[in-house]
Every structure is written in C-alpha cells, then in structure tokens.
Amino acid sequence: MLSFKELSLPLPLERALAEMGFQKPTPIQAQAIPVALTNRDLIGCAQTGTGKTAAFGVPMIVNLLKTPRKNALILVPTRELAIQIDEVLASLTKNLPELKVALLIGGMAMGPQIKALWKKPRIIVATPGRLVDHLHRGNVSLSTAEILVLDEADRMLDMGFAPQLNEILRFVPKSRQTLLFSATIPPDIQKLAARYLKDPVRVTIGVVSQPVRKITQSVIQTTAAAKNDALMDELNAREGSVLIFARTKRRTDRVARLLAQCGYKASRIHGDRTQRQRTDAIDGFRDGKFRILVATDIAARGLDISRIAHVINYDLPAVPEDYIHRIGRTGRAGAEGEALSLLTPEDRAQWRDISRFLERRRAPAAANLH
C-alpha cells in the first residue's frame, strides 16, 4: 500500500487524513490497515512513534461506519497516551459527528466522563483502572464493544494491569475483532495473545526493541556526588529540547527543583502529579514554554512529541527494555537525536545488562556507544 487513496476510504475519513497531512502510510499502517479492514485479529509489533494510532484507528472507523450497532474499546497503559489517541481520533472523526469518542482516564473527575458516556459514544479510549471503576459503578456497558484495541500491551502488563485486563475482557463480547499493538513481544504478551486473540495475523516492522537508527548514544562516567555538575555541563553544551529520565518520583522532583534554581525552564511529570499538572507540563514542553521535561518512566512510552533533541538518563532504568523506549523519545519520524546516560560506579551491573540486551537485539546504534 503506497497511498491511503488505494483503500477507497469513506470520503469524510479520506478528507480528514488529507487535512492531517497523511498521504503516504508508514510501514505499520501499510501492513496493518488492509488486514484490520477484513475484520481479522492482528498483532502489530513496531517501535513507538511509527503511526500505530492511525494503523488501528483508520480500519476501526471504517468498520464502525459499516455496522452502526458495533462499538469500539481502546485500552492503553497511561493517561498521556490515552489523551494523545483521543486527540488523533478527534481529528480522524471531525467530519463524522455520529462517531463520538469518550475518554476515561484516572486523575480526572468522574462527572464529565459519566456525561460523555450518557451520549452513547461509539469509541471509548480508557486506562484499565478507570474503566474498571466505571464498570463497577454501572456507568458503562461493553456488550457492543465488538472491536477491541490493546495498545502498548507490553507496557500495560509491565505496569501490573493484567488483573484489570482480565476483568474488563469478561465484559467484552467473545465474538469481536481484537487488535493488539506492542513494541515488544515477550512471553507474557504471547500468552495474552493466545488467550484473547483468534488466529491473528502478525505484522512486525523492523527489529523488535531496536533503537531508532539515527540516535547517537553516549555515556559519561561520573559519581553520585558529581552527577548534578555533569548534568549541568551537558545541558550547557547542548541546544534544543531535553527529556531527562529519573528513577523515582522524589528524584524527579529534586532534579526539576535543581534545574529551576539554576535558571532552566523545566517542568516535571510523574504518577503523583495531577492530570492537569501532567497535561500542562507536556503541552508546555511541546510548545517550547519549557526547554526541559524531567520524568519517570511514565514518559518512556506514549509521549508523542516530534522534536525532542536530547534524552538524558539521569538514572538508568531498572529494566533494559525500558532503555530502548526512553531513547526512542528522540530521533522520531526519521529525525536525528542524541541519547546520553550518566553512569556512576553503582550503575555498572545495570549498564552491563543494558549493553548485553542491545547486543542481543543487534541494535545498530549500539555501535555508537562510547
């Protein structure tokens, strides 16, 4: 598939794609959309930032238009990803007022979400915990959710949402189309797919968990006492936006305070921030109000900002695969990017695990480590 025009999409959807600047489909879109249009179950494996929302959003909209009694449910691990998907769907359905979308996420008041459900949305975008809350309160029925999308499924399991997923899927019709998208396909995802998908078509784009080729990776050896000075030196030597990852909520707050004291325009996001605070921080970072965003791994996936020049690992991630997702926040959509890790002697074992992981994945960018 070289063009969206080859699909003979409904005119309102075709017009929306043109207005969004979608002309040539990305590889995941080119392979996934034709399969999903046939109502087949699908496993889509691709790096983040490859256009997965449209890969499931376009065929989902087409199939909903064909069957007015059918609805769709999209489950995602984080509020930020849910909001971004909601925004993309709002653009895709702007010419289709009959396809209302409801956003059900934690950190927001229940009242407006209940009102949105009263309007009988055709599409629900939700985080698992908040959707379970609505199910327990009797606010929502999933009896007509005959299209189910599990986006960033590996991250959902990493975050401990397996019990909520199992509970939610009891309310979803067994006769349905299920589209599972994931950056990695570890054994627990394979088990999930075997349990809930029927004879799925598997689409894999690139090497699983491979960092984007145009990301230059580097490390700086430092100590815990000198780490802040090393960070300041690097920030002063670099231009452009910077996403800094810290290990915990407390360390994220501490780094953000340090940056503010040193005169940097910086904000922060982590799980204890309210949804409004998180949204304001991300919007401010995206719009250039803040040059720097400090985050826990809540931002390692699902954060879709196209021009992040640098990723700095103030702390290494606990899981090697999260290193891939962190540095994948830069170098998106074919752009170049830089990723830096500040290593202390205490980090040696973690860095060895990350290096071995990269070597196993045969990541071309690993050759740039120095």
KOLPA-100398 format. One record per residue (C-alpha): residue number from 1; x, y, z. Coordinates in nm, 3 decimals, padded with zeros to 5 digits. Layout:
% KOLPA-100398
+-----+---------+---------+---------+
|  nr |      c1 |      c2 |      c3 |
+-----+---------+---------+---------+
| NUM |       X |       Y |       Z |
...
+-----+---------+---------+---------+
% end
This chain:
% KOLPA-100398
+-----+---------+---------+---------+
|  nr |      c1 |      c2 |      c3 |
+-----+---------+---------+---------+
|   1 |  00.000 |  00.000 |  00.000 |
|   2 |  00.168 |  00.318 | -00.119 |
|   3 | -00.115 |  00.564 | -00.061 |
|   4 | -00.428 |  00.593 |  00.153 |
|   5 | -00.621 |  00.654 | -00.167 |
|   6 | -00.570 |  00.288 | -00.259 |
|   7 | -00.807 |  00.192 |  00.023 |
|   8 | -01.114 |  00.371 | -00.119 |
|   9 | -01.194 |  00.503 |  00.228 |
|  10 | -01.520 |  00.684 |  00.312 |
|  11 | -01.490 |  01.040 |  00.185 |
|  12 | -01.513 |  01.211 |  00.529 |
|  13 | -01.228 |  00.995 |  00.658 |
|  14 | -01.022 |  01.043 |  00.344 |
|  15 | -01.069 |  01.418 |  00.376 |
|  16 | -00.965 |  01.411 |  00.743 |
|  17 | -00.646 |  01.219 |  00.660 |
|  18 | -00.560 |  01.475 |  00.393 |
|  19 | -00.619 |  01.761 |  00.636 |
|  20 | -00.389 |  01.589 |  00.887 |
|  21 | -00.116 |  01.564 |  00.623 |
|  22 | -00.140 |  01.185 |  00.595 |
|  23 | -00.050 |  01.092 |  00.239 |
|  24 |  00.193 |  00.803 |  00.236 |
|  25 |  00.125 |  00.542 |  00.506 |
|  26 |  00.401 |  00.442 |  00.746 |
|  27 |  00.518 |  00.077 |  00.726 |
|  28 |  00.297 | -00.034 |  01.017 |
|  29 | -00.002 |  00.143 |  00.863 |
|  30 |  00.063 | -00.005 |  00.520 |
|  31 |  00.068 | -00.359 |  00.659 |
|  32 | -00.186 | -00.339 |  00.941 |
|  33 | -00.470 | -00.139 |  00.787 |
|  34 | -00.555 | -00.378 |  00.498 |
|  35 | -00.557 | -00.673 |  00.742 |
|  36 | -00.771 | -00.493 |  01.002 |
|  37 | -01.020 | -00.387 |  00.735 |
|  38 | -01.100 | -00.757 |  00.681 |
|  39 | -01.205 | -00.792 |  01.049 |
|  40 | -00.913 | -01.027 |  01.122 |
|  41 | -00.744 | -01.022 |  01.462 |
|  42 | -00.399 | -00.870 |  01.444 |
|  43 | -00.076 | -00.844 |  01.642 |
|  44 |  00.118 | -00.534 |  01.539 |
|  45 |  00.476 | -00.507 |  01.661 |
|  46 |  00.662 | -00.185 |  01.589 |
|  47 |  00.866 |  00.077 |  01.764 |
|  48 |  00.684 |  00.367 |  01.926 |
|  49 |  00.637 |  00.670 |  01.704 |
|  50 |  00.562 |  00.468 |  01.390 |
|  51 |  00.199 |  00.571 |  01.346 |
|  52 |  00.021 |  00.292 |  01.532 |
|  53 | -00.281 |  00.507 |  01.625 |
|  54 | -00.381 |  00.551 |  01.263 |
|  55 | -00.290 |  00.187 |  01.196 |
|  56 | -00.579 |  00.079 |  01.416 |
|  57 | -00.785 |  00.399 |  01.403 |
|  58 | -00.849 |  00.405 |  01.029 |
|  59 | -00.982 |  00.047 |  00.992 |
|  60 | -01.171 |  00.080 |  01.320 |
|  61 | -01.357 |  00.386 |  01.191 |
|  62 | -01.435 |  00.216 |  00.858 |
|  63 | -01.573 | -00.092 |  01.032 |
|  64 | -01.781 |  00.117 |  01.275 |
|  65 | -01.937 |  00.305 |  00.985 |
|  66 | -02.031 | -00.023 |  00.818 |
|  67 | -02.203 | -00.157 |  01.132 |
|  68 | -02.387 |  00.112 |  01.333 |
|  69 | -02.463 | -00.129 |  01.621 |
|  70 | -02.093 | -00.201 |  01.671 |
|  71 | -01.873 | -00.002 |  01.913 |
|  72 | -01.501 |  00.004 |  01.990 |
|  73 | -01.288 | -00.003 |  02.305 |
|  74 | -00.925 |  00.110 |  02.313 |
|  75 | -00.722 |  00.024 |  02.624 |
|  76 | -00.388 |  00.194 |  02.693 |
|  77 | -00.149 |  00.198 |  02.990 |
|  78 | -00.113 |  00.571 |  03.061 |
|  79 | -00.327 |  00.883 |  03.072 |
|  80 | -00.088 |  01.064 |  02.839 |
|  81 | -00.118 |  00.800 |  02.568 |
|  82 | -00.497 |  00.794 |  02.610 |
|  83 | -00.516 |  01.171 |  02.564 |
|  84 | -00.297 |  01.157 |  02.253 |
|  85 | -00.507 |  00.880 |  02.099 |
|  86 | -00.821 |  01.077 |  02.180 |
|  87 | -00.676 |  01.379 |  02.000 |
|  88 | -00.585 |  01.175 |  01.690 |
|  89 | -00.931 |  01.017 |  01.681 |
|  90 | -01.092 |  01.360 |  01.719 |
|  91 | -00.909 |  01.467 |  01.403 |
|  92 | -00.991 |  01.147 |  01.216 |
|  93 | -01.363 |  01.173 |  01.302 |
|  94 | -01.402 |  01.550 |  01.271 |
|  95 | -01.623 |  01.501 |  00.964 |
|  96 | -01.813 |  01.212 |  01.123 |
|  97 | -02.030 |  01.351 |  01.405 |
|  98 | -02.201 |  01.015 |  01.451 |
|  99 | -01.875 |  00.869 |  01.586 |
| 100 | -01.850 |  01.020 |  01.934 |
| 101 | -01.543 |  00.939 |  02.144 |
| 102 | -01.531 |  00.915 |  02.525 |
| 103 | -01.208 |  00.942 |  02.723 |
| 104 | -01.199 |  00.752 |  03.054 |
| 105 | -00.878 |  00.809 |  03.250 |
| 106 | -00.773 |  00.843 |  03.610 |
| 107 | -00.676 |  01.176 |  03.762 |
| 108 | -00.984 |  01.343 |  03.613 |
| 109 | -01.330 |  01.399 |  03.761 |
| 110 | -01.582 |  01.119 |  03.709 |
| 111 | -01.873 |  01.356 |  03.639 |
| 112 | -01.771 |  01.473 |  03.289 |
| 113 | -01.682 |  01.116 |  03.195 |
| 114 | -02.025 |  00.993 |  03.304 |
| 115 | -02.188 |  01.266 |  03.094 |
| 116 | -01.977 |  01.160 |  02.796 |
| 117 | -02.099 |  00.802 |  02.843 |
| 118 | -02.463 |  00.920 |  02.852 |
| 119 | -02.412 |  01.041 |  02.493 |
| 120 | -02.359 |  00.680 |  02.384 |
| 121 | -02.008 |  00.708 |  02.237 |
| 122 | -01.912 |  00.472 |  01.959 |
| 123 | -01.549 |  00.469 |  02.073 |
| 124 | -01.413 |  00.454 |  02.427 |
| 125 | -01.047 |  00.527 |  02.500 |
| 126 | -00.958 |  00.419 |  02.854 |
| 127 | -00.692 |  00.327 |  03.102 |
| 128 | -00.771 | -00.007 |  03.268 |
| 129 | -00.808 |  00.115 |  03.626 |
| 130 | -01.056 |  00.392 |  03.547 |
| 131 | -01.260 |  00.170 |  03.315 |
| 132 | -01.293 | -00.089 |  03.593 |
| 133 | -01.418 |  00.189 |  03.823 |
| 134 | -01.689 |  00.280 |  03.570 |
| 135 | -01.783 | -00.086 |  03.523 |
| 136 | -01.821 | -00.137 |  03.898 |
| 137 | -02.043 |  00.171 |  03.922 |
| 138 | -02.260 |  00.058 |  03.632 |
| 139 | -02.176 |  00.366 |  03.427 |
| 140 | -02.076 |  00.181 |  03.112 |
| 141 | -02.171 | -00.129 |  02.915 |
| 142 | -01.924 | -00.307 |  02.690 |
| 143 | -02.176 | -00.551 |  02.544 |
| 144 | -02.147 | -00.398 |  02.196 |
| 145 | -01.769 | -00.341 |  02.203 |
| 146 | -01.702 | -00.571 |  01.911 |
| 147 | -01.371 | -00.403 |  01.826 |
| 148 | -01.105 | -00.419 |  02.099 |
| 149 | -00.767 | -00.246 |  02.072 |
| 150 | -00.489 | -00.319 |  02.323 |
| 151 | -00.224 | -00.054 |  02.263 |
| 152 |  00.121 | -00.070 |  02.425 |
| 153 |  00.012 | -00.407 |  02.560 |
| 154 |  00.357 | -00.494 |  02.694 |
| 155 |  00.362 | -00.173 |  02.896 |
| 156 |  00.018 | -00.249 |  03.039 |
| 157 |  00.148 | -00.581 |  03.169 |
| 158 |  00.470 | -00.420 |  03.295 |
| 159 |  00.257 | -00.175 |  03.496 |
| 160 |  00.062 | -00.458 |  03.658 |
| 161 | -00.267 | -00.418 |  03.472 |
| 162 | -00.312 | -00.790 |  03.396 |
| 163 | -00.588 | -00.837 |  03.660 |
| 164 | -00.780 | -00.535 |  03.529 |
| 165 | -00.744 | -00.654 |  03.169 |
| 166 | -00.879 | -00.997 |  03.261 |
| 167 | -01.174 | -00.838 |  03.440 |
| 168 | -01.254 | -00.597 |  03.157 |
| 169 | -01.240 | -00.869 |  02.894 |
| 170 | -01.514 | -01.059 |  03.077 |
| 171 | -01.750 | -00.775 |  02.980 |
| 172 | -01.647 | -00.763 |  02.613 |
| 173 | -01.823 | -00.987 |  02.356 |
| 174 | -01.632 | -01.304 |  02.274 |
| 175 | -01.728 | -01.253 |  01.911 |
| 176 | -01.513 | -00.950 |  01.836 |
| 177 | -01.211 | -00.823 |  01.646 |
| 178 | -00.904 | -00.774 |  01.865 |
| 179 | -00.606 | -00.564 |  01.757 |
| 180 | -00.301 | -00.588 |  01.982 |
| 181 | -00.014 | -00.344 |  01.936 |
| 182 |  00.311 | -00.369 |  02.127 |
| 183 |  00.670 | -00.251 |  02.096 |
| 184 |  00.791 | -00.590 |  02.220 |
| 185 |  00.651 | -00.942 |  02.218 |
| 186 |  00.782 | -01.108 |  02.535 |
| 187 |  00.639 | -01.442 |  02.658 |
| 188 |  00.364 | -01.279 |  02.867 |
| 189 |  00.235 | -01.093 |  02.561 |
| 190 |  00.240 | -01.418 |  02.363 |
| 191 |  00.029 | -01.579 |  02.637 |
| 192 | -00.210 | -01.283 |  02.636 |
| 193 | -00.248 | -01.305 |  02.259 |
| 194 | -00.303 | -01.682 |  02.270 |
| 195 | -00.578 | -01.633 |  02.528 |
| 196 | -00.769 | -01.344 |  02.376 |
| 197 | -00.696 | -01.334 |  02.001 |
| 198 | -00.828 | -01.574 |  01.737 |
| 199 | -00.588 | -01.681 |  01.463 |
| 200 | -00.423 | -01.337 |  01.450 |
| 201 | -00.219 | -01.204 |  01.161 |
| 202 |  00.118 | -01.086 |  01.290 |
| 203 |  00.276 | -00.772 |  01.147 |
| 204 |  00.629 | -00.684 |  01.255 |
| 205 |  00.804 | -00.368 |  01.142 |
| 206 |  01.181 | -00.361 |  01.187 |
| 207 |  01.368 | -00.541 |  01.463 |
| 208 |  01.175 | -00.563 |  01.788 |
| 209 |  01.308 | -00.323 |  02.053 |
| 210 |  01.569 | -00.183 |  01.817 |
| 211 |  01.654 |  00.182 |  01.884 |
| 212 |  01.597 |  00.422 |  01.601 |
| 213 |  01.898 |  00.417 |  01.372 |
| 214 |  01.961 |  00.793 |  01.378 |
| 215 |  02.001 |  00.816 |  01.755 |
| 216 |  02.359 |  00.872 |  01.867 |
| 217 |  02.414 |  00.717 |  02.208 |
| 218 |  02.686 |  00.813 |  02.454 |
| 219 |  02.774 |  00.774 |  02.821 |
| 220 |  02.956 |  00.984 |  03.078 |
| 221 |  03.131 |  00.824 |  03.373 |
| 222 |  03.066 |  01.023 |  03.689 |
| 223 |  02.989 |  00.974 |  04.059 |
| 224 |  02.675 |  01.027 |  04.264 |
| 225 |  02.831 |  01.340 |  04.416 |
| 226 |  02.933 |  01.484 |  04.079 |
| 227 |  02.624 |  01.380 |  03.882 |
| 228 |  02.445 |  01.716 |  03.912 |
| 229 |  02.752 |  01.904 |  03.788 |
| 230 |  02.784 |  01.661 |  03.498 |
| 231 |  02.420 |  01.718 |  03.410 |
| 232 |  02.464 |  02.097 |  03.412 |
| 233 |  02.773 |  02.075 |  03.192 |
| 234 |  02.583 |  01.867 |  02.938 |
| 235 |  02.280 |  02.095 |  02.936 |
| 236 |  02.503 |  02.398 |  02.883 |
| 237 |  02.680 |  02.226 |  02.595 |
| 238 |  02.360 |  02.121 |  02.415 |
| 239 |  02.095 |  02.304 |  02.219 |
| 240 |  01.732 |  02.214 |  02.180 |
| 241 |  01.476 |  02.039 |  02.396 |
| 242 |  01.581 |  01.781 |  02.655 |
| 243 |  01.388 |  01.498 |  02.818 |
| 244 |  01.553 |  01.380 |  03.141 |
| 245 |  01.463 |  01.048 |  03.300 |
| 246 |  01.497 |  00.994 |  03.675 |
| 247 |  01.437 |  00.674 |  03.869 |
| 248 |  01.171 |  00.783 |  04.120 |
| 249 |  00.909 |  01.050 |  04.175 |
| 250 |  01.118 |  01.205 |  04.452 |
| 251 |  01.432 |  01.219 |  04.237 |
| 252 |  01.228 |  01.367 |  03.952 |
| 253 |  01.110 |  01.646 |  04.183 |
| 254 |  01.463 |  01.702 |  04.310 |
| 255 |  01.617 |  01.729 |  03.962 |
| 256 |  01.339 |  01.965 |  03.849 |
| 257 |  01.398 |  02.189 |  04.154 |
| 258 |  01.772 |  02.194 |  04.084 |
| 259 |  01.712 |  02.297 |  03.724 |
| 260 |  01.474 |  02.576 |  03.828 |
| 261 |  01.729 |  02.704 |  04.082 |
| 262 |  01.989 |  02.715 |  03.806 |
| 263 |  01.763 |  02.920 |  03.580 |
| 264 |  01.644 |  02.649 |  03.340 |
| 265 |  01.288 |  02.645 |  03.213 |
| 266 |  01.187 |  02.298 |  03.323 |
| 267 |  00.881 |  02.104 |  03.428 |
| 268 |  00.818 |  01.751 |  03.550 |
| 269 |  00.575 |  01.462 |  03.527 |
| 270 |  00.527 |  01.152 |  03.739 |
| 271 |  00.246 |  00.944 |  03.885 |
| 272 |  00.176 |  01.172 |  04.182 |
| 273 |  00.115 |  01.480 |  03.966 |
| 274 | -00.247 |  01.558 |  03.885 |
| 275 | -00.368 |  01.507 |  03.531 |
| 276 | -00.389 |  01.884 |  03.483 |
| 277 | -00.030 |  01.926 |  03.602 |
| 278 |  00.089 |  01.647 |  03.374 |
| 279 | -00.100 |  01.785 |  03.074 |
| 280 |  00.029 |  02.139 |  03.135 |
| 281 |  00.385 |  02.008 |  03.166 |
| 282 |  00.367 |  01.810 |  02.843 |
| 283 |  00.191 |  02.088 |  02.650 |
| 284 |  00.443 |  02.342 |  02.779 |
| 285 |  00.732 |  02.117 |  02.676 |
| 286 |  00.578 |  02.051 |  02.333 |
| 287 |  00.512 |  02.424 |  02.274 |
| 288 |  00.856 |  02.537 |  02.390 |
| 289 |  00.749 |  02.704 |  02.714 |
| 290 |  00.978 |  02.458 |  02.892 |
| 291 |  01.307 |  02.353 |  02.735 |
| 292 |  01.340 |  02.057 |  02.972 |
| 293 |  01.097 |  01.793 |  03.093 |
| 294 |  01.201 |  01.569 |  03.382 |
| 295 |  01.007 |  01.243 |  03.404 |
| 296 |  00.987 |  00.897 |  03.549 |
| 297 |  00.934 |  00.607 |  03.310 |
| 298 |  00.573 |  00.719 |  03.277 |
| 299 |  00.704 |  00.912 |  02.974 |
| 300 |  00.916 |  00.631 |  02.828 |
| 301 |  00.627 |  00.533 |  02.603 |
| 302 |  00.323 |  00.708 |  02.472 |
| 303 |  00.478 |  01.054 |  02.480 |
| 304 |  00.441 |  01.172 |  02.121 |
| 305 |  00.648 |  01.487 |  02.079 |
| 306 |  00.816 |  01.501 |  01.743 |
| 307 |  01.116 |  01.726 |  01.807 |
| 308 |  01.293 |  01.615 |  02.124 |
| 309 |  01.660 |  01.680 |  02.053 |
| 310 |  01.811 |  01.500 |  02.351 |
| 311 |  01.725 |  01.228 |  02.601 |
| 312 |  01.937 |  01.217 |  02.916 |
| 313 |  01.924 |  00.922 |  03.152 |
| 314 |  01.999 |  01.089 |  03.484 |
| 315 |  01.928 |  00.745 |  03.629 |
| 316 |  01.936 |  00.420 |  03.435 |
| 317 |  01.609 |  00.228 |  03.401 |
| 318 |  01.559 | -00.083 |  03.611 |
| 319 |  01.459 | -00.289 |  03.306 |
| 320 |  01.688 | -00.299 |  02.999 |
| 321 |  01.395 | -00.283 |  02.756 |
| 322 |  01.289 |  00.049 |  02.908 |
| 323 |  01.620 |  00.194 |  02.790 |
| 324 |  01.503 |  00.135 |  02.434 |
| 325 |  01.173 |  00.308 |  02.497 |
| 326 |  01.337 |  00.600 |  02.674 |
| 327 |  01.582 |  00.684 |  02.399 |
| 328 |  01.305 |  00.628 |  02.142 |
| 329 |  01.155 |  00.960 |  02.255 |
| 330 |  01.419 |  01.131 |  02.040 |
| 331 |  01.501 |  01.064 |  01.676 |
| 332 |  01.133 |  01.024 |  01.590 |
| 333 |  00.985 |  01.023 |  01.240 |
| 334 |  01.327 |  00.988 |  01.080 |
| 335 |  01.485 |  01.282 |  01.263 |
| 336 |  01.825 |  01.263 |  01.429 |
| 337 |  01.858 |  01.258 |  01.805 |
| 338 |  02.104 |  01.212 |  02.088 |
| 339 |  02.080 |  00.996 |  02.398 |
| 340 |  02.314 |  01.033 |  02.695 |
| 341 |  02.343 |  00.822 |  03.010 |
| 342 |  02.515 |  00.941 |  03.328 |
| 343 |  02.685 |  00.638 |  03.482 |
| 344 |  02.809 |  00.606 |  03.839 |
| 345 |  03.008 |  00.310 |  03.972 |
| 346 |  02.683 |  00.180 |  04.124 |
| 347 |  02.535 |  00.156 |  03.773 |
| 348 |  02.784 | -00.095 |  03.636 |
| 349 |  02.565 | -00.403 |  03.668 |
| 350 |  02.261 | -00.227 |  03.516 |
| 351 |  02.466 | -00.087 |  03.230 |
| 352 |  02.615 | -00.429 |  03.162 |
| 353 |  02.263 | -00.574 |  03.139 |
| 354 |  02.155 | -00.295 |  02.903 |
| 355 |  02.463 | -00.341 |  02.684 |
| 356 |  02.404 | -00.716 |  02.662 |
| 357 |  02.040 | -00.655 |  02.577 |
| 358 |  02.138 | -00.418 |  02.296 |
| 359 |  02.391 | -00.666 |  02.165 |
| 360 |  02.133 | -00.946 |  02.163 |
| 361 |  01.896 | -00.726 |  01.968 |
| 362 |  02.180 | -00.644 |  01.728 |
| 363 |  02.093 | -00.277 |  01.760 |
| 364 |  02.296 | -00.087 |  01.502 |
| 365 |  02.302 |  00.217 |  01.726 |
| 366 |  02.484 |  00.022 |  01.995 |
| 367 |  02.800 |  00.064 |  01.792 |
| 368 |  02.787 |  00.436 |  01.872 |
| 369 |  02.821 |  00.379 |  02.247 |
| 370 |  03.142 |  00.526 |  02.381 |
+-----+---------+---------+---------+
% end
